[in-house]
Amino acid sequence: MKGDIGVIGLAVMGQNLILNMNDHGFTVVAHNRTTSKVDEFLAGPAKDTNIIGAYSLEELVEKLEKPRKVMLMVRAGSVVDAFIDQLAPLLDEGDIIIDGGNTNYPDTNRRVASLKEKGIHFIGTGVSGGEEGARFGPSIMPGGSPQAWPAVKPIFQAISAKTDAGEPCCDWVGNDGAGHFVKMVHNGIEYGDMQLITEAYQFMKDGLGLSHEEMQQTFSDWNKTELNSYLIEITADILGYKDEDGSPLVEKILDTAGQKGTGKWTGINALDLGIPLTLISESVFARCLSALKEQRVAAEAQFGKAIEKVSGDKQEWLDALRQALLASKIISYAQGFMLMREASDENGWELNYGNVALMWRGGCIIRSAFLGNIRDAYDANPELAFLGSDPYFKGILDNCLAAWRKVAAKSLEAGIPMPCTTSALTFLDGYTTARLPANLLQAQRDYFGAHTYERVDRPRGEFFHTNWTGTGGDTASTTYDV
């Protein structure tokens, strides 16, 4: 019996995906660079299954049905390239290599093009959901060589998470690096969501003085509202978890956040494409700031910093905080979709934004109830430029605005750092302001650098330069658009 698909890489994600595929009736050939891991896997988690072991790439390829499908679940970067270089000579025209790691999408663009010259198809696939998702149903975001999709579609859609209506949280995203780009934006939104939740937690703990039991109950209650989501759910679990001495474990965890780069890539791409991804970028910088632990400890003592207690009815503040979190979360998704739209236009991907929302509806880390509403919004208007303009989301933003301002203002007064909550509000204020002060900025640029400006009383595309001092001359510099 030959295998339906081969998987290289037997770390936890690779093993769990293989077991998931086996559960759904697919025969998987498993390989690992350290071959002792193959024996351990076959004797352990894969015991009494149809999973086949392979101890070399040649053996892996020989044991696969044509067209061969080989999925790499290895560390992104040079390791992926090394396996591709070893695999390509062993494969035939029409065979498929799949990269299931957190790869930077330009690498996927490059690999699709180089393997196409050899007649081999390449798919860059975003996989989200962590270990549990990989085992029981992740969100899967494939892109690359479209000719390869029919061959992998039955496997990927079978093992993916499903919505309540039974729809698979997996569909073809687009050509080249589209799948990995969408996964990157997913991770960027994840950064934003997590930071927003931590800001609400600090407002509750340091501002309102709530106990961990009260905070756990609050997040549990919020999970029954429009905030219903995986991250809100696990936050309630974390706040209720006690260490061996009975105290909250979360308070014993060092406050320095790690990151693996996908949030940073999202911010860099937003800058490259000229999209104001303010909230997600702030969430990356918040992690960078958290890493400066020793400096922060010294600075608190130097400045005598203390967070003021927030007075007033606690329940009223909690309701305002819930509204601020909900509104900010909508802005996070809205900015993410703005970035995907610009990248889609730039690369000719023709992304289906309703489908993207569907793929994130289950299995992934940012899965939440209102992703169904996001799908509805883009199904109703595929050209929607700003998610907040959809009637459903505009209604929420309008209703939450007063409470959102109240929380943002109080955080500044009390000294509670809420960079994502406040930047989301500032973004909406800027986005909904017809005339911003950039006219003065353009005048400054023209004054010191002859960078020119457009006029409100002339057609767009006409550029003017003023000799502001009478001594600067009339020669203009070149101009450009981001």
Residue, then its C-alpha position, 0 to 999 in steps of 0.5 A: m500500500k502506498g501513501d496518499i501524502g508524505v510529511i517531513g518533520l516529527a515535532v509536535m505539529g507534524q505528528n499531530l497533523i499526521l495523526n489527524m490525516n490518519d483519523h480521516g482515512f488518509t495513508v501518511v508516510a512519515h519521515n524525520r531528519t533524525t530517523s530515530k524519531v520515526d521509530e519513536f513515533l511509530a512505536g508511540p502515538a502512531k502505534d496501531t495506525n496505518i502510518i508508514g515510516a520512511y528513513s530516507l527521502e528516497e524511501l519517502v518518495e518511493k512509498l507515495e502515490k503519484p502525483r506525490k504530495v510531500m508536506l514539510m513541517v520544519r523550521a522556516g527559512s534555510v531548512v525548508d530550502a535544504f529539503i526542497d533542494q534534496l527533494a526536487p531531484l527525486l520528484d517527477e513533473g506534476d509532483i507537489i511540495i507543501d510548506g506548512g511552516n510560518t514562512n515569510y511570503p516572499d520566500t514562497n513566491r521565490r519557491v513557486a517560481s523556481l520549482k515551476e521551472k522543474g515542473i514541480h508544484f509548490i504550495g505555501t500553506g498557513v496552518s493555525g491552531g497550535e498543537e490542539g488544532a493540528r490534531f483535531g482541526p486547524s485553520i488551513m490557508p493554502g496558496g501557491s501553484p493553483q494546479a496543485w490544489p485539486a490534489v491536496k483539497p480532499i486532504f486539507q478540507a477533511i482535516s481542517a476545522k469546521t464551522d457550526a454549519g459544517e463548512p471547512c475552515c480551509d479554501w484556496v487563497g491565491n497564487d504564489g505567497a498568498g496563503h502565507f501572507v494571509k497567515m502572516v496577517h492572521n498572526g498580526i491580528e493575533y498579536g493585536d488581540m492578545q495585547l488588547i486583552t492584556e491592556a484590559y486585564q491591567f486596567m481591571k487589576d491595577g486600575l479597578g483593583l479587581s481580584h483574580e476571581e473577579m477578573q476570571q468571572t468578567f472574562s468568562d461573562w464577556n465570552k458570552t457576548e460579541l467578544n466570544s472568542y478563543l483568546i477571551e476563553i483561554t484568558a478566563d482559564i489562565l486567570g483562574y489557574k492557581d499555582e501549587d501555593g494557591s496563588p494565581l500562577v499568572e502573577k509569577i510569570l515574568d512580564t517579558a513577551g516573546q515573538k517569532g517574527t510574524g507580527k514584525w513582518t506584518g508591520i513591515n509589509a504595512l509600511d511597504l504598502g502604505i497601510p496605517l496598520t497602527l494597532i498591530s504595529e503598536s502590539v509588536f512594539a509593546r512586546c519589544l518594550s516588555a523585553l526591556k525589563e531591567q530598564r523598566v524597573a529602573a525607570e519606574a523607580q527613577f520617575g516614581k511611577a504609580i498607577e492611580k486607582v480608578s474611582g467610580d462604579k466598577q461594573e460601569w467601568l467594566d461595561a465601558l472596558r468591554q465596549a472599548l475592547l470590542a471596538s478596538k478588536i474590530i479596528s484590528y481586524a479592519q486594518g488587517f483586511m485593509l492590508m490584505r486588500e492592498a497586497s492582493d491588488e499589488n500581487g494580483w491575488e484576487l483574495n476572497y475576503g469572505n472566504v478568509a473570514l470563513m477560514w478563520r472562523g474555526g480552528c485558529i487562534i483568532r477564531s471568534a464569533f464575529l468572524g461570521n459577521i465579517r464574512d457576511a460583510y464581505d459577501a454583501n460587499p466584496e469591495l468594502a474598503f473599511l470593515g467599520s463601514d459595514p452597517y453591522f460593524k458601524g453600529i457597534l463602533d457608534n454604540c461603543l464610541a463614548a465608552w471607548r473614549k472614556v476608557a482611553a481618557k482614564s487610562l491616560e489620566a491614571g497612567i495605565p499603558m494601553p497603546c493598542t486601545t488608544s491607537a485604535l481610537t486615534f486611527l478611527d478618529g483620523y480615518t473619519t476626519a475629512r481634512l487632516p493637518a497634512n496640508l501643513l506637513q506638505a507645506q513644511r516639506d515644500y519649504f525645506g525640501a521643495h517637495t511640492y504639494e497639490r492644491v484643493d482648488r486644482p485637479r489632483g495630480e498637479f503639483f506646485h512649489t512655492n519659494w517661501t522665503g524669496t531666496g529658495g529658488d523655484t526648482a522643485s524636488t521629485t515627489y512620490d506616493v507611498 
